[in-house]
Amino acid sequence: QRYWGCPIPMVYRENGDAVPVPPELLPVVLPEDVRFSGVASPIKSMPSFIETTDPISGGPATRETDTFDTFVESSWYYARYTSPNAPTMLDERANYWLPIDLYIGGIEHAVMHLLYFRFWHKAMRDFGYVHSDEPAINLLCQGMVVAETFYRESDGKRHWINPAEVDIERDSHGRMTGATLKADGLPVTIGAVEKMSKSKNNGVDPQALIDEYGADTVRLFSMFAAPPDQQLEWSQSGVEGMARFLRRIWRMAAEFVEGGAAPALDLAAMTPADKALRTKLHETIEGVNRDIGTRYTFNTAIAKVMELSNAISKFEVSGPTSRAVLQECWEAIALLLNPITPHTCHALWQLLGHTETLLEDRPFPKADPQALIKDQITVVVQVNGKLRGKLEVAPGSTEAVLRPLALGHPDVARFTDGKTVRKFIVVPDKLVNIVVTD
């Protein structure tokens, strides 16, 4: 890029005819003894590069000093990375590694780079360098980070003020109602929420946030605030919320550890409450694997761990087996959050009685299929299409089981007593709809 692109392999004879540089003389190597002015490509003013010989006649000639667009380089480096030392453009390693599993790029690249990237790959396919039709299997265009803007006007111009220099007033719902400059206490104008940029002076210094909250908190907020393909609105209160969540996780785990070592889990000794929590745990594991590994929705993965922590907070320990289930829960939380909050999770892992200082070699949790099988499920009961009650029943319950339970449910009976049941519709493991007439 410092040369404004790759050299175009053409030379010009004295009569103006253009002659291509033959393959055996490629590539045209850029000179290193150059001065970069920052105004134009340095080779445009280098006689030692420009003056050359005609590869056919041997007579004097001059090199083309224009360059290819930089997309020529950026459109195929991914393929060259697979065979960096190949004497040819690519070798068979490219077909082993390609296509790329996941292409991540900002939405601003979705037209330009993605277009050239695909064109170049298809050109390489047509020339036999690669076998795949497309350069990537999956595409993720991440959204932009946006933040509030503040300014004052003077001399007909807006002077943008960084959010860190502003005190913000909010109402009980968290809505911004006013802002003042910290330096003088006087009001500033609240602008629009816009993409973080130097021009609007609304960038946030990550190091300042890391110093105040820690890297884990900042990373957790960044992953939780929005799906990766949507814009992320930066929020100081959101960062503080993530800090509270991590402190809560640590406090709850520490209180659990204070109760002593947990025994090995005896599945046969579990109470219904133990089974319900363990089912919730493995539903969480299954959901996090899907959200991170397939959907790339890190925010919903984090939300599932939060839901699990809420279930733990409501769980009542009834004996050693309950503590064994909780041990399994806390170990899973440490491993599930480790890619996002590694410092906290490494410390949490050791708090739980393990000696490893790093978790990167630990396998990511996988759901136990047996734990996902519920002893009881919730079936909703409707009367003429309106929700009137819920039943807790065994999975696979038939109409013979559901009918007396549904008609005997006090909240349902109020709408069926004295009426004629015309239909009793069962959607297995989901709902019952009782159709009645007067």
Secondary structure per residue as TSV (DSSP state, phi and psi in degrees):
chain	resnum	aa	ss	phi	psi
A	1	Q	-	360.0	-27.5
A	2	R	T	-65.3	-21.3
A	3	Y	T	-98.3	7.1
A	4	W	S	68.5	24.7
A	5	G	S	123.6	176.9
A	6	C	-	-78.0	148.2
A	7	P	B	-63.6	143.3
A	8	I	-	-85.7	120.7
A	9	P	-	-77.8	68.6
A	10	M	E	-133.6	146.9
A	11	V	E	-127.2	159.5
A	12	Y	E	-120.7	129.1
A	13	R	E	-74.0	169.6
A	14	E	T	-62.4	-27.8
A	15	N	T	-83.9	1.4
A	16	G	S	95.7	-7.2
A	17	D	-	-66.6	138.4
A	18	A	E	-91.6	135.1
A	19	V	E	-127.7	127.1
A	20	P	E	-72.5	144.4
A	21	V	-	-70.4	126.1
A	22	P	-	-66.4	155.3
A	23	P	G	-54.2	-36.4
A	24	E	G	-68.5	-14.5
A	25	L	G	-102.2	6.4
A	26	L	-	-90.6	152.6
A	27	P	S	-82.9	159.3
A	28	V	-	-73.6	116.0
A	29	V	-	-86.9	130.8
A	30	L	-	-73.4	142.0
A	31	P	-	-72.1	152.9
A	32	E	S	-104.3	-19.8
A	33	D	S	-87.7	67.7
A	34	V	-	-122.7	162.0
A	35	R	-	-115.4	124.4
A	36	F	-	-92.0	114.6
A	37	S	-	-89.2	-19.4
A	38	G	S	81.4	-1.7
A	39	V	S	-100.4	-42.1
A	40	A	S	-150.0	172.0
A	41	S	-	-61.6	132.4
A	42	P	G	-65.1	-22.9
A	43	I	G	-71.9	-13.1
A	44	K	G	-69.8	-18.3
A	45	S	G	-123.4	33.2
A	46	M	-	-120.6	95.6
A	47	P	H	-55.2	-35.1
A	48	S	H	-63.5	-26.0
A	49	F	H	-90.3	-40.7
A	50	I	H	-69.4	-43.6
A	51	E	E	-79.5	123.9
A	52	T	E	-148.8	-164.3
A	53	T	E	-123.0	152.4
A	54	D	-	-67.3	120.4
A	55	P	T	-65.4	-13.6
A	56	I	T	-98.8	-53.1
A	57	S	T	-91.8	-20.4
A	58	G	-	82.3	1.3
A	59	G	-	-78.9	174.4
A	60	P	E	-66.3	145.9
A	61	A	E	-155.2	167.5
A	62	T	E	-124.9	145.0
A	63	R	E	-79.1	152.0
A	64	E	-	-67.1	127.5
A	65	T	-	-100.6	-5.1
A	66	D	-	-73.7	162.0
A	67	T	B	-128.8	158.2
A	68	F	-	-66.1	155.0
A	69	D	-	-58.3	147.4
A	70	T	T	-64.0	-14.6
A	71	F	H	-64.2	-22.8
A	72	V	H	-61.8	-37.0
A	73	E	H	-78.3	-47.0
A	74	S	H	-75.8	-7.4
A	75	S	T	-86.4	-13.1
A	76	W	T	-140.6	7.8
A	77	Y	H	-62.9	-30.3
A	78	Y	H	-56.9	-35.9
A	79	A	H	-75.8	-39.3
A	80	R	H	-66.0	-30.9
A	81	Y	T	-59.3	-26.6
A	82	T	T	-74.4	-21.4
A	83	S	S	-144.8	65.3
A	84	P	T	-65.6	-24.4
A	85	N	T	-106.3	12.0
A	86	A	-	-66.2	136.7
A	87	P	S	-70.0	-21.3
A	88	T	S	-97.9	178.2
A	89	M	S	-55.6	-49.1
A	90	L	-	-143.6	163.5
A	91	D	-	-129.6	-168.0
A	92	E	T	-63.5	-18.5
A	93	R	H	-61.4	-29.6
A	94	A	H	-62.2	-39.8
A	95	N	H	-74.5	-22.0
A	96	Y	H	-71.7	-44.5
A	97	W	H	-87.1	-31.9
A	98	L	-	-88.0	155.2
A	99	P	S	-78.0	165.4
A	100	I	E	-62.3	141.5
A	101	D	E	-71.5	-41.1
A	102	L	E	-147.8	125.0
A	103	Y	E	-102.1	119.7
A	104	I	E	-114.0	124.2
A	105	G	E	-154.9	151.4
A	106	G	E	-64.1	156.7
A	107	I	G	-61.1	-24.6
A	108	E	G	-69.0	-15.7
A	109	H	G	-96.9	-3.9
A	110	A	T	-66.3	-22.1
A	111	V	T	-98.8	-53.0
A	112	M	H	-74.8	-70.6
A	113	H	H	-63.8	-40.7
A	114	L	H	-62.0	-36.1
A	115	L	H	-65.1	-50.7
A	116	Y	H	-67.1	-39.0
A	117	F	H	-55.4	-47.7
A	118	R	H	-71.7	-41.0
A	119	F	H	-60.3	-46.5
A	120	W	H	-64.6	-39.7
A	121	H	H	-63.3	-42.8
A	122	K	H	-67.3	-32.5
A	123	A	H	-66.1	-43.5
A	124	M	H	-63.3	-35.4
A	125	R	H	-62.7	-45.2
A	126	D	H	-64.2	-30.2
A	127	F	T	-87.7	-0.8
A	128	G	T	86.7	9.4
A	129	Y	S	-77.2	-33.0
A	130	V	-	-132.2	158.7
A	131	H	-	-101.2	-23.7
A	132	S	-	-78.5	149.2
A	133	D	S	-79.4	-34.5
A	134	E	S	-119.0	147.9
A	135	P	S	-77.0	-19.6
A	136	A	E	-141.4	150.9
A	137	I	E	-88.1	-42.8
A	138	N	E	-124.4	148.3
A	139	L	E	-126.2	131.5
A	140	L	E	-131.2	113.9
A	141	C	E	-100.0	105.3
A	142	Q	E	-75.8	150.3
A	143	G	-	-78.1	176.3
A	144	M	-	-95.2	156.1
A	145	V	E	-91.2	124.9
A	146	V	E	-118.9	158.9
A	147	A	E	-152.6	164.9
A	148	E	-	-67.8	153.5
A	149	T	-	-122.8	150.8
A	150	F	E	-139.3	147.0
A	151	Y	E	-157.2	165.9
A	152	R	E	-129.0	150.4
A	153	E	E	-106.0	136.8
A	154	S	E	-155.1	143.1
A	155	D	T	55.6	32.3
A	156	G	T	75.0	10.5
A	157	K	E	-122.7	153.0
A	158	R	E	-93.5	128.6
A	159	H	E	-108.7	110.5
A	160	W	E	-78.9	140.3
A	161	I	E	-118.2	133.1
A	162	N	-	-67.4	140.4
A	163	P	G	-55.9	-28.6
A	164	A	G	-67.2	-18.1
A	165	E	G	-96.3	8.6
A	166	V	E	-122.1	138.4
A	167	D	E	-95.3	128.4
A	168	I	E	-108.4	136.0
A	169	E	E	-103.6	135.4
A	170	R	E	-130.7	154.1
A	171	D	-	-86.4	-174.2
A	172	S	T	-65.7	-17.6
A	173	H	T	-96.2	4.7
A	174	G	S	84.7	3.4
A	175	R	-	-78.4	140.6
A	176	M	E	-72.5	128.7
A	177	T	E	-115.2	-14.1
A	178	G	E	-176.3	165.6
A	179	A	E	-152.0	142.1
A	180	T	E	-131.4	151.5
A	181	L	E	-77.4	129.1
A	182	K	T	-60.4	-34.2
A	183	A	T	-66.3	-35.8
A	184	D	T	-128.4	-4.9
A	185	G	-	74.0	7.5
A	186	L	-	-94.1	155.3
A	187	P	B	-64.5	150.9
A	188	V	-	-124.1	156.6
A	189	T	E	-82.5	134.9
A	190	I	E	-87.1	120.8
A	191	G	-	-92.7	-163.0
A	192	A	-	-80.4	164.4
A	193	V	-	-83.0	118.3
A	194	E	E	-134.7	165.7
A	195	K	E	-55.4	135.1
A	196	M	-	-58.9	129.6
A	197	S	-	-157.7	159.7
A	198	K	T	-67.5	-36.2
A	199	S	T	-64.4	-33.7
A	200	K	T	-96.9	-2.4
A	201	N	T	52.0	38.3
A	202	N	-	-114.7	22.9
A	203	G	-	-75.3	154.5
A	204	V	-	-113.5	130.5
A	205	D	-	-76.2	110.4
A	206	P	H	-58.6	-35.7
A	207	Q	H	-64.5	-37.2
A	208	A	H	-63.9	-39.7
A	209	L	H	-68.6	-39.7
A	210	I	H	-63.4	-41.0
A	211	D	H	-62.4	-35.3
A	212	E	H	-85.7	-41.1
A	213	Y	H	-113.6	-18.4
A	214	G	-	95.8	151.6
A	215	A	H	-64.1	-36.6
A	216	D	H	-61.0	-43.0
A	217	T	H	-63.8	-44.5
A	218	V	H	-64.0	-42.6
A	219	R	H	-66.8	-41.2
A	220	L	H	-62.1	-43.3
A	221	F	H	-63.2	-43.5
A	222	S	H	-59.8	-36.7
A	223	M	H	-80.0	-28.2
A	224	F	H	-90.5	-27.4
A	225	A	S	-64.4	-29.3
A	226	A	S	-163.9	156.3
A	227	P	-	-60.0	150.7
A	228	P	T	-62.9	-22.3
A	229	D	T	-92.2	3.9
A	230	Q	S	-111.2	159.8
A	231	Q	-	-69.2	145.6
A	232	L	E	-107.6	118.1
A	233	E	E	-90.2	116.7
A	234	W	-	-68.7	136.7
A	235	S	-	-143.2	118.9
A	236	Q	H	-61.7	-40.0
A	237	S	H	-66.1	-31.8
A	238	G	H	-66.1	-39.8
A	239	V	H	-62.7	-44.0
A	240	E	H	-62.4	-36.1
A	241	G	H	-63.8	-39.4
A	242	M	H	-68.3	-35.5
A	243	A	H	-62.6	-41.2
A	244	R	H	-63.9	-39.6
A	245	F	H	-62.6	-45.5
A	246	L	H	-65.0	-39.5
A	247	R	H	-63.5	-38.7
A	248	R	H	-64.9	-43.9
A	249	I	H	-57.8	-46.5
A	250	W	H	-64.3	-43.6
A	251	R	H	-63.5	-44.5
A	252	M	H	-64.7	-42.4
A	253	A	H	-65.9	-40.1
A	254	A	H	-63.5	-40.7
A	255	E	H	-63.9	-37.2
A	256	F	H	-64.6	-45.2
A	257	V	H	-64.0	-34.3
A	258	E	H	-60.8	-20.5
A	259	G	T	-77.4	-2.2
A	260	G	-	101.7	170.8
A	261	A	-	-66.0	142.2
A	262	A	-	-89.8	144.1
A	263	P	-	-76.4	173.3
A	264	A	-	-65.0	146.9
A	265	L	-	-74.6	124.7
A	266	D	-	-104.4	101.7
A	267	L	G	-60.3	-34.4
A	268	A	G	-70.2	-20.4
A	269	A	G	-94.3	3.2
A	270	M	-	-70.6	140.2
A	271	T	-	-82.2	167.6
A	272	P	H	-54.8	-37.5
A	273	A	H	-67.4	-39.3
A	274	D	H	-60.6	-46.3
A	275	K	H	-62.1	-40.3
A	276	A	H	-63.9	-42.5
A	277	L	H	-67.4	-40.4
A	278	R	H	-67.0	-35.5
A	279	T	H	-63.3	-43.7
A	280	K	H	-59.8	-40.8
A	281	L	H	-59.1	-49.9
A	282	H	H	-76.5	-24.3
A	283	E	H	-65.1	-38.5
A	284	T	H	-64.6	-46.2
A	285	I	H	-59.5	-46.2
A	286	E	H	-61.5	-43.4
A	287	G	H	-67.3	-40.8
A	288	V	H	-66.3	-41.4
A	289	N	H	-59.3	-41.5
A	290	R	H	-69.0	-44.4
A	291	D	I	-66.2	-40.9
A	292	I	I	-82.2	-45.2
A	293	G	I	-81.9	-23.8
A	294	T	I	-119.9	-46.5
A	295	R	I	-93.6	-18.2
A	296	Y	-	59.3	28.6
A	297	T	-	-99.7	80.6
A	298	F	H	-64.3	-29.9
A	299	N	H	-64.0	-41.1
A	300	T	H	-74.1	-29.0
A	301	A	H	-63.0	-44.7
A	302	I	H	-64.4	-41.0
A	303	A	H	-60.1	-36.8
A	304	K	H	-65.9	-38.4
A	305	V	H	-66.6	-37.8
A	306	M	H	-61.2	-42.2
A	307	E	H	-62.5	-39.6
A	308	L	H	-63.4	-42.3
A	309	S	H	-63.3	-34.4
A	310	N	H	-65.6	-40.4
A	311	A	H	-64.3	-37.8
A	312	I	H	-64.0	-41.2
A	313	S	H	-64.0	-25.8
A	314	K	H	-94.2	-6.5
A	315	F	-	-77.7	134.5
A	316	E	-	-104.5	123.6
A	317	V	-	-73.2	125.4
A	318	S	-	-110.5	-2.0
A	319	G	S	164.9	-173.0
A	320	P	H	-57.6	-36.8
A	321	T	H	-66.0	-35.5
A	322	S	H	-61.6	-40.6
A	323	R	H	-67.1	-34.3
A	324	A	H	-65.1	-39.4
A	325	V	H	-64.8	-41.8
A	326	L	H	-64.1	-38.6
A	327	Q	H	-59.3	-43.9
A	328	E	H	-62.2	-39.3
A	329	C	H	-63.4	-48.5
A	330	W	H	-67.4	-38.0
A	331	E	H	-63.9	-40.1
A	332	A	H	-65.0	-41.3
A	333	I	H	-61.1	-42.1
A	334	A	H	-60.2	-40.0
A	335	L	H	-78.7	-35.7
A	336	L	H	-68.3	-38.2
A	337	L	H	-88.3	-9.8
A	338	N	T	-56.1	-40.4
A	339	P	T	-62.7	-22.3
A	340	I	T	-102.9	-39.5
A	341	T	-	-126.5	68.0
A	342	P	H	-64.6	-36.9
A	343	H	H	-64.1	-48.4
A	344	T	H	-61.7	-43.4
A	345	C	H	-71.1	-33.6
A	346	H	H	-63.4	-43.9
A	347	A	H	-66.7	-39.4
A	348	L	H	-63.6	-40.2
A	349	W	H	-60.7	-43.1
A	350	Q	H	-70.0	-36.6
A	351	L	H	-58.6	-33.4
A	352	L	T	-80.1	3.0
A	353	G	T	104.5	9.1
A	354	H	-	-96.8	156.5
A	355	T	-	-101.1	-15.4
A	356	E	-	-61.2	139.4
A	357	T	S	-94.1	-14.6
A	358	L	-	-129.7	143.4
A	359	L	-	-105.5	-1.8
A	360	E	T	-63.4	-24.8
A	361	D	T	-90.2	-4.9
A	362	R	S	-78.2	137.3
A	363	P	-	-65.5	145.2
A	364	F	-	-69.8	141.4
A	365	P	-	-57.7	142.3
A	366	K	-	-121.1	141.7
A	367	A	-	-69.6	140.6
A	368	D	-	-84.5	113.8
A	369	P	G	-56.4	-34.9
A	370	Q	G	-66.8	-33.6
A	371	A	G	-70.8	-20.6
A	372	L	G	-81.5	-10.3
A	373	I	S	-81.0	118.9
A	374	K	-	-90.9	140.5
A	375	D	S	-72.3	-31.6
A	376	Q	-	-137.3	147.4
A	377	I	E	-129.8	162.7
A	378	T	E	-98.0	124.7
A	379	V	E	-114.6	125.0
A	380	V	E	-84.0	147.4
A	381	V	E	-116.6	123.9
A	382	Q	E	-111.7	149.0
A	383	V	E	-121.0	117.3
A	384	N	T	53.0	40.2
A	385	G	T	85.0	-0.7
A	386	K	E	-110.4	136.6
A	387	L	E	-64.2	126.5
A	388	R	E	-126.6	-15.5
A	389	G	E	-175.1	176.1
A	390	K	E	-136.9	146.6
A	391	L	E	-121.8	140.9
A	392	E	E	-102.4	111.2
A	393	V	E	-135.9	169.2
A	394	A	-	-73.3	145.7
A	395	P	T	-57.2	143.4
A	396	G	T	80.1	11.9
A	397	S	-	-61.1	135.2
A	398	T	-	-90.8	175.7
A	399	E	H	-60.5	-34.6
A	400	A	H	-61.1	-32.2
A	401	V	H	-83.5	-41.9
A	402	L	H	-75.1	-33.8
A	403	R	H	-59.3	-53.8
A	404	P	H	-65.4	-33.5
A	405	L	H	-67.0	-43.4
A	406	A	H	-68.0	-48.0
A	407	L	H	-69.3	-23.6
A	408	G	H	-89.8	-5.4
A	409	H	-	-69.2	126.1
A	410	P	H	-58.5	-35.7
A	411	D	H	-73.4	-23.1
A	412	V	H	-86.4	-39.7
A	413	A	H	-59.5	-29.3
A	414	R	H	-61.0	-23.8
A	415	F	H	-107.2	-3.2
A	416	T	H	-117.8	-24.0
A	417	D	T	-60.1	132.8
A	418	G	T	79.5	5.5
A	419	K	S	-118.5	163.9
A	420	T	E	-94.9	124.8
A	421	V	E	-81.1	110.6
A	422	R	E	-85.6	-39.3
A	423	K	E	-142.4	148.8
A	424	F	E	-129.6	97.0
A	425	I	E	-97.3	129.7
A	426	V	E	-118.4	122.5
A	427	V	E	-100.8	108.9
A	428	P	T	-51.0	129.5
A	429	D	T	63.2	14.0
A	430	K	T	-128.1	-60.3
A	431	L	E	-154.7	162.3
A	432	V	E	-124.1	133.9
A	433	N	E	-122.5	117.0
A	434	I	E	-100.3	120.8
A	435	V	E	-99.4	119.5
A	436	V	E	-125.6	156.5
A	437	T	E	-134.4	159.2
A	438	D	-	-69.5	360.0
